[in-house]
Amino acid sequence: SCGGGGGGGGCARVEGTEGNPALERCRALGLPQTTWAHPAAHSVEEQSAAVGHLEGVLTKNLVLADKKHGTFVITVAHTRDVHTGVLGKLLRLEGKSNLRFAKDEVLEGQLGVRSGSVSPLCMMNAPPGIKFAVDKALVEADLVNCHPLRNDRTTTMKSKDLLEFVKQSGHEVLILDYDAAPPPPKPQEKGKKVPKQGKGEKPQKKGKEKKAPKEGAKDGEKKKETLLGISHSKADAFSDWYTQVITYAEMIDYSDISGCYVLRPWSFSIWETIQAFFDGEIKKLGVQNAYFPLFVSKSALETEKDHVEGFAPEVAWVTKSGDTDLAEPIAIRPTSETIMYPFFSNWIRSHRDLPLLLNQWSNVVRWEFKYPTPFLRSREFLWQEGHTAHASYEEANEMVMQALELYRRVYEELLACPVVPGKKTEDEKFAGGLITTTVEAFIHGSGRAIQGATSHHLGQNFAKMFDIQFEDAQGKKALAWQTSWGLTTRTIGVMVMVHGDDTGLVLPPRVAPVQAVVIPIPNSKCKQEELQPYYEKVAADLEAAGVRVRIDDRQNYRAGWKYNHWEQKGVPVRVEVGPRDMEQGTARLCLRHDGSKRDAAAAELPALLPALLEEIQAAMFAKAKAARDASLVQVTEWKDFVPALNRGNLVLTPFVDAGDWEDKVKEMSRAEALAGEAEDARTATSVAAKTLCIPFDQPPLAAGQPCFVSGEPAKHWVLWGRSY
């Protein structure tokens, strides 16, 4: 591993290729490389802070397009100033050229990279019409460092090997000889623009330049998370925006194992609030907490065929103890049915032993092959998993619905995120289960749905496999009816995506670790020491009223810096206290969710603020629900289906609900959306539509209403969307 900046995560050497197509291609071509993992770098400055100490030259990468001359991938030394006029001459473009940054559709659709991840390695995806040009200084360098199609990795290669990679991808290499270039026009010359960053590396607007952390700054001098504002727009670069928000809010940090993250106190506190609510509610239902082993034997995991097939690609195995091979591989739990149910078989003998209602708070490991996303899709995550056994189908079904209702309440009452409760189709239900119910959330910023939590009626399938029998009241042997239900730290990611804005995190008051931050604002006539008794009393009164409050009276930061810091962290209310407030017995309240401000008497704050926090909670839910409802449309014909998805909608359709037609919709919607372009199978999102659920709240379905795709009589309305 190695030290470095970039949010304090440093960097660590990556073993193997991680399934990265660029690294796989290097291996196939016999081109040596070393790849390093580090926090996502959205600019050359951030990449330099993370890996600038490595041997080799960093690159600056631009994708430029000209209507007459086509599209160019330009790679230069990271210190090089790039002027489009000079570049046009170096490329020997005939006539007048007008090089501009290419659109995101070119990056993602033709180069297979997202904004911020461009490098020469993306030429493996480039069609023949896209040209590649490289700085002569890089050609003459020994080692070059660039992103391997993702901006949380940096790959070191010999310059000659990197150029060979481009050539083997079927592209000519154009050399940019800056030593022979004409001098660029002076900055004041009208009409001349000097791009500082490549497309995807955020060209900085004049007058709004954001300073990067100084190279070599000591850890702890100033936290990177609050030195910068959010530079990506939620509307225009959702994925990059999300990464910045959770990093700058100090919610997450990156370990050296891909897909495994540090939940910092700010996010873990939110999880603790969810835990406290849910744990209290399930205990009211008679559920008890227990803990079962992390490991499961291969034979136990494979007891239920459909179940293990559903998880097989994601199971992580322990195969060695030191240097010694284990006699049998041991799986790390992806879920605990096969760990718990042998014990259920031992513990259940009579109907008097039922119901058995257990819950476990734990971590699980699912070795995802798709690119991981913090909170949403990770290789290790925290969750609760409930497992129950009952004497009848009806009792088990009641438990399923009680758990699902609690999940709805977590999302809607705690996180202010509206959800759609419903039942999964046969194709989408839990492997080995009888019925799967779900709450489905919607991310308005990306136009995608996300499964919030699921509650499964397992029927008697697992009872048969694990011999979970009981003697009923009549003395007859019967199989138990079972349920399982789970909620994960994905909840936090959904909340961030639903409520966050271009300033940063926006927290619902009920889960905010800090609900109000008190910030004193001294001046030259009134020092902070004079204000201290007043602002400390304001904070103490709020704390006594049950408000989670913090004072930020650090004197090494200006008030504006503190405002930005706490806004990025999403604190619902900022309480500003200055000399005039002390004189008048007031305070200024600044609300994070809508930016409004109001003055209030300090004596009224203990009664006012708790009520105000509830108003904020309700307003956030109402706003999110209105956005979700505006994006939920009904479609009755196929011709309107993909266009509705392309507009970022959830789509409710009459559907025959047959597995073959469900598969056809996925294939047809993917084909129509891609229009012949390729889609990376490892991405965490897809352009294909999938069924989200059969909503419990069903609109009227006319007799004989045809299915929107097959034309056969529809069985019910089904909710579709593009999903995480």
N, C-alpha and C positions, 0 to 999 in steps of 0.2 A: 504494500500500500504506500501511498505518498500523501504528504500534506498539501494544503492549498486552500484557496478561498471558495467562492461560490456557495455561500450560505453555511459555511462551516462544515460541509460534508467531506472535503478533501476528495481524493480519488483513489481508486483501487484497481489493480489489474484484473481484467476479465479472463477467466479460463474458458477455453472453447469458443464457439461462435454464437451461443445463445439462440441459435436459429436465425440470426440476422442474415438476410439474403446477400448483403454486400460482403460480409465476412465469409459466408459459405462460398461465394464466387471466388474470393481470394484463395481459399483453400483448394478449390477445384483447379485453379490456374497455377497453383504452386507458388503463390506470391506471399512471402512472409509478412506478418503484421503483428503488432501488439496493440491491444485495445484497453482503454481505461474507462471505468465507470465514475461518474461524478454527478452532482446536481445539474439539472437542466440549465443549459447556458443559452440565453436568448440573444446574445450579441457577442462580437469578438472580444469585447472587454470582459464579459462574464466568463467566457471560455479561457481567456488569458489568466483571469484570477484563479480559475480552478486548476488548469494544467499548464500554465505558462512556464513553470519551472522544469517541465519535461524537456528532454533533448529533442531538438527538431524545430522547424519553423511552422508557426501557426498560419492558417490561411484565412483570407477574406473571400467570400463567395457571393457572386451576384448572378441573378438570372435576368437578362435584359432582352427586350424584344423591340424590333423595328419593323414597321409594316412592310417595308420594301425588302429588307435584308434578312428577315427571319429572327430566330431566337438563339441566344448565346448563353452558355454557362461560362462565366468568367471566374477564374481563380487566381488571386494575387497574394503576395505576402501581406500579412495582417497589418503591417505598418504603412502600407501603400495607400496614398490618397488617389482615388479614382475619379477622373474627369471624363464624362461621356464624349466630349469633343475630341480629346486626346485618344480615347479608346477607339473611336471611329476611325481615326487615322492609322492607329496601330493594327486594326483589323483590315485596313485597306478597303473600307467600304466606299464604293463608287457613288459620286453625287452626294446629295445632302442626306445625312443620317439623323435619325431622331430616336436614339436609344432610350427606352423607358423600362422601369421595373415591370417584369411580367406579372400577370395576375396569378392569384393562388390556384386557379383552375389548372394553369400550366404546371405549377409545381407538383400538385397532387395528382393531376390526371395524366401528365406526360412524363414527369420525372420520378413519381412515386415517393415524394418527400413532402413533409409539412414545412411550413414557414419556420425558418431558424435552423434547419437541418441540412441545407444544401452543401454539397461538396463534390469533388470529381467523381466520387463513387456512385453518385446518382446517374452517371452516364450509362450505367448498365441497363437502366430503364428507358433511356431517351430514344425516341424515334429517330430515323436517319436525318431528318431535316434540322435537328438541333445541333449546333456547332459548339465545340469546346476550345477555349483559349486559356493559356496558362502563362503566368509571369515567368520571364526568363530567370529571375532570381530564384524561383522555386525549382526550376529545371536544374540549376547549378548547385542547389543545396543537396546535402546528403540525406537528411531525414525530413519528412513533412508530416504535420499533424492536422487531421481533418475529421469531421463528423461522419460516422458510418450510417447515414440515413436517419439518425436520431440525435437529438442535441444533448442527451445525457450520457453520451459516449464520445470518446476521442480515439481515433486510430492513428498509430504511428507506422509509417511505411517509408522505405527508401524511395526517393524521388523517381528513379528509373522504374521501380515496380508500380508506382502509382500511375505513371504514364502508360506503362504496358497494360494495366487494367483498363484504361480508357480505350486503348487501341484494340484490345481483345473484345471490347464491347461494340466494335464496328465503327469507331469514330476517329477522324483525323485530329491530331493535336496541333493547334495553332500557337505559335510562340509570340508573346508580347514582349518586345525589347524596349523597355522604358528608357534605357540609356540613349537610344536613338530617337526618342519621342520629342516632339516640339513642346516647349513650355506651355503649361495651361494658361488660359486668360486670367487676368487679375480678378479677384473676387468681386470687385465692384462693377465689372463689365456686365451690362444688362443681358439677361436671357441665358446666362451660363449657370449651370447647377453642378455642384460637386457632391455626388452621393458618397456618404461615409460608410454605409453598410449595404450588404446584399439584401435582396428581397428575402424576407423571412428573418433578417437580422435587424429589423426595425430601423429604417432610415429615420434619422432624427430631424425634427422640424427646427428651423431656425428660431432662436429665441426660447426654445423649450428643451434645450439639451440637458440631459440628466447625467450627473457626474457618476462615474463608476468608482468603486472603492479603490483607493490607492494601492498599487501593487506593493506587496511586502508589508502592508499594514498588519499590526499585531492583532491576533484574535482577541476580541473583547474591546478593542478601542472604540469602535462604533459598529453596531450590528448592521450587517448588510441588509437585513430584512426591511429596515426602516430608513435606510439611506435613500432608497429609490421609491418613486411612485409606480403604480401599475402601468406598464407601458403598452400592454396589449388590450384591445377592446373586446369586451364580451360578445359584441355583435359580429365582429369581423375575424377574430382569431380565438375562438372559444377555448380550445384545448390549451393554448399557451397562456391565455388569461387565467384559466383554472389553476395551472401549475404555479403561476406567480402569486395568486391569491393565497393558496394554502402555504406557500413558502414564506411570503412576506408577513402573513398573520402569525407566523411561528407555530403552525399546527403540525408540521411534518418535517422530517429530515430523511435523508437517503442513506441506507446502509450500503455495504459493498456487495450485497447479494441482490441481484435484480428482482424487483417485485416484493422486497421486504423493507418495511419502512419503520422509522421511529415515530411513534405518536407522542408528540411533545405535550407538556401539561395543558396547553390551551385546548387541544382537541380531546385529550384524554378526560379532562374535566367534563366535557359535553357527554362523552360516553358514560361517565359515572352518573350523570344526571339521568340519562336514559335508563341505566341499570337500576338506579334507586326506584324510579317510577315503576318499571316493569316488574322488578322483583317484588315490590310491595303488592302489586295487583295480582300476580300469579299466586302469591301466598294466601290471598283472600279466597282463591279457588281451591286451596288445599294442596297446591304443588310445593314439594320440598326440593331444596338444592342438594346436589351430590356431586362427586367428582370421580370420573373413570379414567383409566390409563390413556396416555397419548398414543400408545402403540397398539397395533392389531396384527395378529398373525396372518400369513397369506391364506391359510386354509379357512380361517374365520371370515376374512374379507370376501372370499370367493363363494361363501355359502349361498348367497342369493344372486343368481346369474344376471338378471336384468339390472339389479342394483350395482354390481361391480362393473358391468359394462358401461353404465352411465358415468362412472367416475374413473375408470381405468386409465385414460390418457393423463389424468391429473394427479395420480397417486405418486407420492415420493416414497422411496424405499431405502431402508437401512440395510446394507449388505455386508458391512465389515465391523469388527470390533478391534480397534488398532489395526494391525496388519493381517488379522485372521478373518477369513470369510466365515460368515454366520452359516449355520446348518440350513436355516430357512430364512429368506428375506423377511424383514419386518416392515410393515407399512406404517407411515405416520398418518394419523387419522385425517381423512378428508371430511368425515362425518362419523357419527358414533353408533349408528344402528347395530352394526356387526360387533361392536365392542360391548355394548350394554345388554343386548338381548340374550346372550347365554346366561347372564345373571338373572334376568327376568324369569327365565325358565326354572332357575333354582329357587327363586323366591316366591313364585306364584304356584299355589297348590289348590286353593279353595276359592270360591266366590267371595269369601270373607277377606281375601287378600287383595280384592279389587275395590275401587280402581287403584292402580299404582301410578302415582303422578310425580314424576321427577324432572328436574331441570338442571342443566350444567352450564356454568359460565366458563368458557375456555377459549383456547386458540385452536385453529385448524390450519392445515397446509394443503393447498391444491396447486400443483405445479403447472400453472397456466403457461401455454405456449404463445398466447396472444400478448401483444405489448401491454405491460401492466400499467395501471393508473392508480395512484394513491386513493385509498378508501373504496374506489369502485371495483377494481379488479386487481387483487394482489395475491401473492403466493402464500402469504400467511396473513390471517386476519382474526380478529376477536369476534366472538358471537355468544349468544345463548342458544342452546338447543334443548327443547322440551321433548320428553318421550313419555308416553302414557300407555297404560293397558286397561281395558274395560271389559265388562261382561257382555255388552251388546253394541251393535252397530250404532244405535241411536245415541248411547252415552258417549261413544267415541266421536260421533259427528258433532255433538254439543261442545265437546272439548275443542275440536278443530275450529269451530266458529267463535268460541270465546277467545282463543288465542289470536285469531285473525282480527277480531274487534280491538284487542289490545294493540296490535300492530297499527291499525288505523289510527288509534288514539295517539300513539307515539309520534306518528308523522304529522297528524293534523293538530293535535293539542299541544305537543311539545315543540315540534320543529316547524309548525305553521306551513306544512307542505301538503296540499290536497292530494288524495290518492283515489284510485278506482278499485273497489273491492270486487272480486269475481273468481271464477273457476278457470283453471287452465284446460286447454283442449287435451285430447288423448296424446297427441304428439309432444306436447310441452310439459306434461305432468312429470312428477318426481319418479325416477326410475325405480320400479318395484312397488310403487304405491298404487292405491285405488283411485283416489281423488286428490288433486292439488288445488288449494285455494290460494289467492294472492292479493296483495295490494300493489297496484302499479302507479308509479309516480311519473311526472312529465317535466322535462327540462325545457322551458320555453326558449332559453338562449340558444340551444342547439337543435331544437325540434325533435328531440329523441325521448323515448320512454325509457324507464329503468325499473326493473323489478325491485320493489321495496322490501318485501318479506313474504315468506310462504308458510302455509300451514297444511299439513298432509294428513289425509285419512289413509292409513296403510292397509285397511281391511284386515284380513287374517293371513296375508301372504307371509310376512315375517314370522308370525306365530307358527305356521306350518314348518318353515325352515329351521327354526330354533326350538321347536317343541314347547311352545308356551301354552300349556293347557291348565285348565282349572276344573274342579268338580262343582257343578252348579247346585242350586238349592234342591233339585230332585235327585242328586247323586250321580248325574250323568257327566261324562267328560266332554268338555267343550274347548274350542280354541279361543284365545283372547282376541279382542279387536283393539287395534293400536293406532296411535297418532304420533307424529313428530312435527315440530315447528321451530323455526329459527329466524333470528334477527341479528344482523351484523353491523360492524362499523361502517358499512356502506351508507348507513343513515346519515352520517356526518357529511359525506361527499354529496349526497342528494341535497341536503340543506344548503351547502355552500353554493352549488350550481343554481338552485332555485332563487336564492335571495341575494347573492353577491352582485356587486356592481363594479363599474370601472374604477372606483376608488379602493375596493377591496372587499373584505368580508362584511356581511350584514347579519348580525345574530338575533334570533328571536329571544326576547328577554327571559323566557322560562328556562332556556338552556345556556344562556350566556354565563361564562365563569365570573365575569365582572359585569354587573348591570349598569353601574354608574361610576364614572371616574371623575374625581374632583381635581381640578387643575387651578392652582393659585396663579394670579397674574400680577406680580408686583411691578412697581415702576420706580423711577428715580427718587420720588418723594415718599414712597411707602415700601420699605423693604419686606422681603418675604417673612422675616422673623416677626414683624408687626402683624402680618396677615395670619400667621400660623394659628393662634388660638381660635380665630373665627372659622377658618376652613376646616380645622380639625373637629370643631363642634358640629359643623354642617355634616361632615362625614359620619361622626359618631351618632348623630340623630337618625341619619338614614340607615345605618347599620342596625340600630335599635328597632327600626321599623321593619326589619327583615329584608332590606335591600343589600345585595352583594356589592360592596363599594370598595374602591381603592383610591388612595391619594397619590397623585404623581407630583411630588414637590422636588424632584431632582433639579438641582440648580445648574447642572452642566449642559442642559438642553433648553432651548428656547421654547416658548409656548407653542409656536407654529409647528415645530418639530413634534411636540407631544400630540398636538391635534392629529397630525398625519399618522403618527404611530397608533393611536387608539382607534382612529377611523379604519385603518387597514385591519385592525384586529376585530372590528365589528361591534365594539361596545355600544349598547343601545342609547345611552344618554351620557353626554359630557356636561359636567357642572363646572362652569367658569366662575371664579371668585376673584374680584379685584378690589382695589381700595374703595371705589365708589359703592360696590356691593356691601362692603363692611360698614361703611357709613350709613347706608340706607337699610341694612338688614335684608339684603336680597341676594339672589344668585341668578346667573343666566343658564338656561337649559338648552342644549343643542342636541337635536334628535338625529340619530344616525340613519334611520330608515328612509326619511324624507327630506333631511337637511333643514328642517324648520327650527326656529329659535324662539324662545319666550323667556321673559323674566318672571320670577316668582319670589315671594317672601320666604326667607329661610325658615321661619317658624312654621310655614305651611308645607314644607317639603316632605316631612315624614308621612303626612296623609296624602299629599299630592302624587309623589313619585310612584308608590306601588300601584295606584290606579292608572297612572300614565303608562306604566310598563304593560299593564293588561290591554290598554288601548293600542299600544304599539303592536303587541302580539296579534290582536284581532285585525289590525290594519294590514299587517304583513300576510296573514292568511288570506284575507279578502283580495289583496292584490294578486297573489299567486294563483288563487282559484279563478279570478277573472281572466288571467292570462291563459290558464289551462283550458277553461271553458271556451274561450275565443278560438282555441286551436283544436277543438274537438268537432269534427264534421261527419255528417252522414253521407255515404255514397252507396248507390244501388246498382251502378254499372261499372264494368272494368275500365272503360275509357277514362273515367274520372278518378280512378284509384291512385295511380302513380303520380299524376299531377298534384293531387292533394298531399301526398307524402312529400313531394318536392317542395311544397310550400311550408313544410315543417309542421304538419298536422298529425294528430291522432285521427284514425279513420274508423268509423263504426259502420259495419256492413252486414246485410243479411247473408248468412253463410250456411252451406249444406253441412259443414262440420265433418268432413271426411278427410282422413290423413293424406290420401293421394292428392286431393285438391289443395290441401294446405301446402304440400311440397311444391305443387305447380305454381301457386301464388308466389312463394319464395323465389323460385327460379325465374318466373316471368317478370316479377318486379325488379329483380336484380338485373336481368338482361335489358329491360326497358330503361332503367336508370343509368346503366353504364354505357349503353349504346355501342357495345363492341369493345370498350376499354377493359383492361384487366383490373381485378381487385385483389389486394393483398389479403390472403386468408388469415394472416396473423393479427390483423388490426382488431382492436376491441370493438369497433363499430362496423356495420355493414350497410350497404344501400338496399339490401333485400328487406322486404316487409316480413314481419312475423306476427303471429297471433300473440297478443298480450294477455287477454283473458276473455271469458264470456261474462260480461258484467252482470252482477246480481240485479242491478237496476236496469231492467230491459224496457226499451220503448215498445209500443204496440207493434206486433208483427202481423200484417194482413194475411188472411188465409190464402195459401198458394203463392205468397211472395217469392219470386225466384231468387236464388243465390246470385250474388253479384258477379261471380266468375263462371260457374258451371251452368247456370240457368235452371238447375234442378230446384225443387221446393226447399226453401231455407228452413233450418231448424230453429235458429235464434240469431240475434244480433251478436256479432263478434267484434272486439276492439283490436285493431291492427296498428302497428307503428314500426318505425325504425328504432332499434333498441340498443342500449349498451349491453 
